[in-house]
Amino acid sequence: MSEVLTDLVAVLAGGEGLEGGGWSAAQLIGFCGTVGGMLWPFFRSRAGMLLVQLVPCVCFAVHYAMMGAPTASALNGLAALQVLVALAIGARPAFRIVYLAILPVIAVVMAVTWTGLPSVFAAAGMAAISLARYQTRITLFRGIMLVALPCWFVHNSLVGSVPAMISDVTGIAVNAWRLLRGTGLTPPSPTPMPPAAAAMPPAAGEAKLS
């Protein structure tokens, strides 16, 4: 764990890190996913957040495969399919059945690709993210993501994925910030009442009471 954190600091400081291997193909693909992982929390709409999440899903599926983390790789591939179905839920509630049918596959993937604790945390993170994507309210979406991302952070620290750890930390920080700001929580501002009409002068020829 301490070696991974050392690599994380080295990468952030502009050094090579990761055993001095420089920028490998796995790292480059991982950092492409990091960009998507860092950007999606800034989007205001549910559809926008989901669309941007496709980038880290695809990139990290390849990244984890190259790093020898089969559970995370398979689950990210499944997540890409899940995102597409989740997008349809907002407009077509019937897709909820299709979405829910994907959830048991998480347990199957964990069992087939079992590697110990990394598989446990990857599956836990994927299950929580699945619950988040099922929500149509942005507040619940962000709140559940705050539970899911720490699970992925633990997984990524176990497998030594620096790009994914950076993505997780950014996602946690930005989602917490947006929730604290009340984004999506506060009701629309009430329409301001028009100012009271000024007293109208008496009409021409109208007698003025003394």
C-alpha positions in Angstrom: 0.0 0.0 0.0 2.8 2.4 0.9 4.6 1.6 -2.4 1.4 2.4 -4.3 1.0 5.7 -2.5 4.7 6.5 -3.2 4.0 5.9 -6.9 0.9 8.1 -6.8 2.9 11.0 -5.4 5.7 10.4 -7.9 3.2 10.5 -10.8 1.5 13.6 -9.5 4.9 15.3 -9.1 5.8 14.5 -12.7 8.1 11.6 -12.0 8.1 8.2 -13.6 6.9 6.1 -10.7 5.6 2.6 -11.0 9.0 1.0 -10.6 10.6 3.5 -12.9 8.9 2.0 -15.9 7.9 5.4 -17.3 4.6 5.7 -19.2 3.6 2.2 -20.2 0.7 1.6 -22.6 -1.4 0.4 -19.6 -0.7 3.7 -17.8 -1.6 5.8 -20.8 -4.9 4.0 -21.4 -5.6 4.3 -17.6 -5.0 8.0 -17.6 -7.4 8.4 -20.5 -9.9 6.8 -18.2 -8.8 9.1 -15.5 -9.7 12.1 -17.6 -13.3 10.8 -18.0 -13.4 9.9 -14.3 -12.4 13.4 -13.3 -14.8 15.1 -15.7 -18.1 13.4 -15.2 -18.9 14.7 -11.6 -18.8 18.2 -13.0 -21.8 17.6 -15.3 -25.2 18.8 -14.0 -27.5 16.4 -15.8 -27.8 12.6 -15.1 -27.5 11.9 -18.9 -24.4 14.0 -19.2 -22.7 12.2 -16.2 -23.6 8.8 -17.6 -22.4 9.6 -21.1 -19.0 10.8 -19.9 -18.7 7.7 -17.6 -18.5 5.6 -20.8 -15.0 6.8 -21.3 -13.5 5.4 -18.0 -15.6 2.2 -18.4 -14.0 1.4 -21.7 -10.5 2.7 -20.9 -10.3 1.0 -17.5 -11.6 -2.3 -18.9 -8.5 -2.4 -21.1 -6.2 -0.9 -18.4 -7.1 -3.5 -15.8 -6.8 -6.3 -18.4 -3.3 -5.2 -19.1 -2.5 -5.0 -15.4 -3.8 -8.5 -14.6 -6.9 -7.5 -12.7 -9.6 -9.7 -14.5 -12.5 -8.9 -12.2 -12.2 -5.2 -12.6 -11.7 -5.5 -16.3 -14.8 -7.6 -16.8 -16.9 -5.4 -14.5 -15.9 -2.3 -16.4 -16.9 -3.9 -19.7 -20.2 -4.8 -18.0 -20.5 -1.2 -16.7 -20.3 0.2 -20.3 -23.3 -1.9 -21.2 -25.0 -0.9 -18.0 -24.5 2.8 -18.7 -26.3 2.5 -22.1 -29.3 0.8 -20.4 -29.3 3.3 -17.6 -29.5 6.1 -20.1 -32.7 4.6 -21.4 -34.3 4.3 -18.0 -34.9 8.1 -17.8 -37.0 8.1 -20.9 -38.3 4.5 -21.0 -39.1 3.0 -17.5 -39.5 -0.4 -19.1 -35.7 -0.6 -19.4 -35.6 -0.9 -15.6 -36.3 -4.7 -16.0 -33.3 -5.0 -18.4 -31.1 -3.0 -16.1 -32.0 -5.1 -13.1 -31.4 -8.3 -15.1 -27.7 -7.2 -15.4 -27.1 -7.0 -11.6 -26.8 -10.8 -10.9 -24.1 -10.9 -13.5 -21.8 -9.0 -11.1 -21.7 -12.0 -8.7 -21.1 -14.4 -11.6 -18.2 -12.3 -12.9 -16.7 -12.1 -9.4 -16.9 -15.9 -9.1 -15.4 -16.6 -12.5 -12.5 -14.1 -12.2 -11.9 -14.6 -8.5 -8.5 -13.1 -7.3 -9.3 -12.6 -3.6 -9.8 -9.2 -2.0 -9.4 -7.2 -5.2 -12.4 -9.1 -6.6 -14.4 -8.5 -3.4 -13.9 -4.7 -3.5 -14.4 -4.5 -7.3 -17.7 -6.3 -7.1 -18.8 -4.2 -4.1 -17.9 -1.0 -5.9 -19.7 -2.1 -9.1 -22.8 -3.1 -7.1 -22.9 0.3 -5.4 -22.4 2.1 -8.7 -25.1 0.0 -10.3 -27.5 1.2 -7.5 -26.4 4.8 -8.2 -27.0 4.6 -11.9 -30.4 3.2 -11.3 -31.5 6.4 -9.6 -33.1 9.2 -11.7 -32.6 11.8 -9.0 -29.2 13.5 -9.2 -28.9 13.9 -5.5 -29.2 10.1 -4.8 -27.0 9.4 -7.8 -24.1 11.5 -6.3 -24.7 10.3 -2.8 -24.5 6.6 -3.6 -21.4 7.2 -5.8 -19.7 8.5 -2.6 -20.2 5.0 -1.2 -19.1 3.2 -4.3 -15.9 5.1 -5.1 -14.0 4.3 -1.9 -14.6 0.6 -2.7 -12.9 1.1 -6.0 -10.1 3.1 -4.4 -9.3 0.1 -2.1 -9.4 -2.2 -5.1 -7.1 0.1 -7.1 -4.6 0.4 -4.2 -4.5 -3.4 -4.0 -3.8 -3.9 -7.7 -1.5 -0.8 -7.9 -3.5 1.3 -10.4 -2.4 4.9 -10.0 -4.6 6.3 -12.8 -7.7 4.7 -11.2 -6.8 6.0 -7.8 -6.5 9.5 -9.1 -9.9 9.1 -10.7 -11.5 7.8 -7.5 -10.1 10.6 -5.3 -11.2 13.3 -7.8 -14.7 11.7 -8.0 -15.1 11.5 -4.3 -14.0 15.1 -3.8 -16.1 16.7 -6.5 -19.2 14.7 -5.7 -18.9 15.6 -2.0 -18.4 19.3 -3.0 -21.4 19.4 -5.3 -23.6 17.8 -2.7 -22.4 20.2 0.0 -23.2 23.1 -2.4 -26.7 21.7 -2.6 -26.6 21.1 -6.3 -29.9 19.4 -7.2 -31.1 19.7 -3.6 -32.5 23.2 -3.5 -35.9 23.8 -5.0 -36.2 26.3 -7.8 -36.1 29.9 -6.6 -39.6 31.3 -6.3 -40.7 33.8 -8.9 -40.2 37.3 -7.3 -43.4 39.2 -6.7 -43.8 42.3 -8.8 -43.3 45.5 -6.8 -46.4 47.1 -5.4 -48.0 49.4 -7.9 -47.3 53.1 -7.3 -50.3 55.1 -6.3 -52.1 56.2 -9.5 -52.7 60.0 -9.8 -56.4 60.9 -10.0 -57.8 60.8 -13.5 -58.3 64.1 -15.3 -61.4 65.8 -14.3 -61.9 63.6 -11.2 -62.6 65.6 -8.0 -59.9 65.3 -5.4 -61.2 64.8 -1.9 -59.9 67.3 0.6 
